């Protein structure tokens, strides 16, 4: 029996996949638990339309990310922080601080998308990668200066 998976099923497939399973498995397990639905002609057409719509949205998101990356690639963020002897900061510069600075520059970036292995704890120049899309990553320069 052919079914369309509505959610990920281990060792079978992910949501949206059309798979062939035993009739009893589909009727007694997958369909009653809302994990799958029968693959009728109308359901397959709906699935194709949903996938096309999702692909269009994905293309728009990719274009927006590439546009933002082209604007962001020459950006240098300057941060002033209190520092002691040897350029060691009192505190640190974190993902949230960088996200706030990007927000002031007009870019809305989630702090989870900023690839910072560990917080910045010293004065100097740093390069931080920002993941705007799964295919688009842009390096941004950060200059930390003492107050």
N, C-alpha and C positions, 0 to 999 in steps of 0.2 A: 504494500500500500504506500502511495506517495503522500507525504505530509510536508507542510511548511512549518518550520520551527519558529515559535514565537519568542523564545528565549534560548540562551545557550544551554545545551544538554551535553554533559561530559561524554567524550568518546563518540559523539554523534554529529555535532555541528553547532554553529552559532545561529543567532536570530536571523531570519530571512533565508536560510538555506532550505532548499528542497531536497529531501532525502527519501530513500526507499527503505521502509521498515516492515517488519512482520505485522500482519493485520491485528493480531491480539495485543501486541505491544502498543500499537497506535490506539486501538479502541479502549483498552483497559488501563493504560498508564499515561501516555502522552496527552491525549485529548481531554480526559477528565481533569487532569491537573493543569490545564490551560498552558501546556508547554508546546503544543502543536495544534494545527488544524488541518483538515483534509485538503488536499491539493486539487481543488476543482478548477475548471477553466476560468471562472469569474475571480476566484481567489488568486490565481496565477497572474491574471491581468492587473489586479489591484497591487500585487507585489511588484510587478514590473513598473507600474506608475509610481509607487512609493520610492523604488530604487532610482528612477530617473529624477524625481524631485530631490531626493537626497544628494544625488550627484551634482545637480545644478547648485544646490546650497553649498556643497563642498567646494565647487569651482569658485563661487562668489567669495567664500571665506579665504581661499587660497589667494585670490586676486587682491583682497583687502590686506592680507598679511604681507604680500610682496610689495604693495604700495607703501605700507607703514615701514617696512624694512628699508626701502630705498630712501625714505625720509630720515630714518634713524641711524643709518650706517655712518654718517659723518658727525653724529652727535657726541659731544663731550660733556659729561655731567660734572659739575664742581661742587664739592661738599666741604664745608668748613666744620671742623670738630675740635674739641679741646684735646690737646696732646701734651704729654710730658716730655722729659728728656729722651733723646734718641728717637723721637718721632712716634712713640707708642701712644695710642689713643686711650683716653679715659672712657671706656665703653667700646662700642664697635659699630660698624656700618653693616646693616642687615638687608635682607631682601625687601623688607617692608620700607626701609628708608629709600632704597633705590626705586621702588615702585612709586613712592610719594614724589620723588624728584621727576620721574617720567611723567607723572600726572600733571605736575606744574608745567612741563614742556608741552602738554597737550596729547600725550599718549596714555591710553588706558591699558595697563598691563597688570595681570594678576601676579601677586608676589610669588606664587608657586611656579610661574613660568620663567622666573629669573634663576639662571644656573650659577649659583654661588656655592662652591663646595663648603666653605666655612666663612664666617663673618670677617670683614676687613678690620684689622686691629692696628694698622700702622698708617702713617702718612706716606703718600706716594701715588703713582699712577697704576691703574689696574684695568684689565679688560674683562668684562662680564658678558656672557652669552645670554641672549633673551630668546626664548622659544615662542614665536608668534603663531606658529602652525607646526604640525608634525613634520612638514617639509621645509619650513622657513625658520632659520635661526640667524640672528643678527648680533654681531659683537658691538658692544657699547663701551666707550672709554670712560673711566671714572678717575677724577683727580681729587684726592683727599688732601686738603690743606689744613695746617694748624690755625686755630683762631688767635 
